[in-house]
């Protein structure tokens, strides 16, 4: 089981992406994953933890975490919840037991708590630092607001003639 997590994290990440895509389709749009570039390295580090490596998988994950404070902590929780379901299902499918499930859940708890704390610090530098440090780079993304296109009001024929002079 640890071999799949550490050696083939892209397989588990693909399952997470499928879940996220299915969830986004309910809302009628593509998924807007903040964790997209973090998933494979994090799963790999969870696998190393399952192999017996000391320390927090989150504090060894080297990736770019793209946080969108405008979406709030709820969006992060939803992404991590989908990842938790995929990883716990993988533990069960690969014959893991309570000990392996506990490792996965602890790693995810640390990652969620750290990510939410990092997001809070983006808005308030005085907010508490994360208890478990993230080893990667944190980037703040801003939601792109649709540009309002102002249509030129229809001019009546008299105004159009005046403009032509």
N, C-alpha and C positions, 0 to 999 in steps of 0.2 A: 504494500500500500504506500509506504513512504517513497518507494521508488517511482511510483506514478506521479505523486505530488512533486517530488524533486526533479525527476527526469523528464516528465511530460506535462508541465503545467499548462501548456497551450490547449490540451484536451479538456481540462477542467475549466479553463477560461472560456473556451468555446461554448461550453454548456451554460456558463453564466451569461454570455452574450446572447445566446438564444432566449434565455429567460427574460433578459432585459428587453430584447426586441419584441417578444410577445407582450410584455407589460406595456411597452410604449405604443404598440398597435391599438391597444384598447383606447388610448387617448388620441389616436389618429395621426401620430407623428413618429419620427425616428427616435431612438433612444438618445438621450443627452447624458452619457456616462461621464462622471467625474473620475471614476476609478479605472478607466479603460487602460491607461498605460501602467497602472500599478498592479493589476491583477496577476499577470504571469510571474513577475518577480516575487510578489508576496506569497503566492501558492508554492513557489519553489522553496522559499524560506520556511514555510510551514512544513514542507516535506523534510527539510533538513532538521527541523525540530523533532519531527516524528522519528528521524534516524538517530536522535540523541544529542544533537548540537545544543549547547547551552545558549541562553539569552532569548530575547524576544524576536520573533520573526519580523515584526513591524520595524524594530530598530535596526534590522539588517537589510531591509528592503530598500534597494537603490533604484529609484524611478522618479518620474515627475507626477506629483499629485496636483491635479488641476481642480481647484476649489472655486465654486460659484456661490458666494455668499448671498446673492440675490435669490437663489433657489432655496436657501435655508438648510438647516440641519436635517429636516425631514427627508429631503432628496438623498442625502448621504445615507441616512438610516435605511431607506428603501434599497439602495444599491448594495449595502452591506448585508441586508437581510436576504436578498437574492443570492449573494455569494455564500452566505452561511448555509442556506438550503442546499445549494449545489455541492459544497464541500462535505457537509454532513451526509448527504445522500451518497457521495463517493466513498466516504469512510465505510458506510454500511454495505454498499455494493462490493467493496474490495475486501470485506471480511473483518473490518476493524471493530474494536469493542469500545467500552466505556472510556478507557484510558486514551485512546486515539481521538475519540470524540471530544474529550475534555481538552486535549491539546489544541484542536481546531477551534473550539469555542473560546478558549482563553486568548488565542492569537487574534481572533476576530474581535473580541471584547476590547483588547488593547488598541487595535487598529481603529475601531469606531470611536472610542473615547479620545484618542489622539487626534483623529481627523476633525472631530467636532470642536475640540479645544483649539486646534489650529485655525479653523474657520472663525471661531469667536475672536481670536487674536487679530485676525485680519481687520475686523471692525473695531476692536478695542485693544490696543497694544498693552493695556494694563490688565487684561484678562489673564487668569492663571495659565501657566505653561502646561503643555501636555505632560502627564505623568510618565508616559513612554514616548521617547523621542523617535521621530521618523527619520530614517537615514537618507532619504531622497531630497528632492527639491520641491518646494511648494510654490505653485503659481496661482495667482488670483485671476480668474476669468470674469469678464463682465458680460452680462447678457446683452445681446444686440437687440435693440429696440427697432421694430419695423419703422422705416422712414415714412412719414406721412407725405403722400403726394397730394399736393393741393392742385386741384383742377382749376383752370382759368374759368371764371364764370362766363356763361354764354352771354355774348353781347348782342343787343338787338341791332337791327340793320342801321339805325340812325347813328349809334355810337361807332359802328364799324366805319361808316363814311367819314365821321369826324376824325377818326384815327388815321385815315388815309391822307388827309390834307396836310 
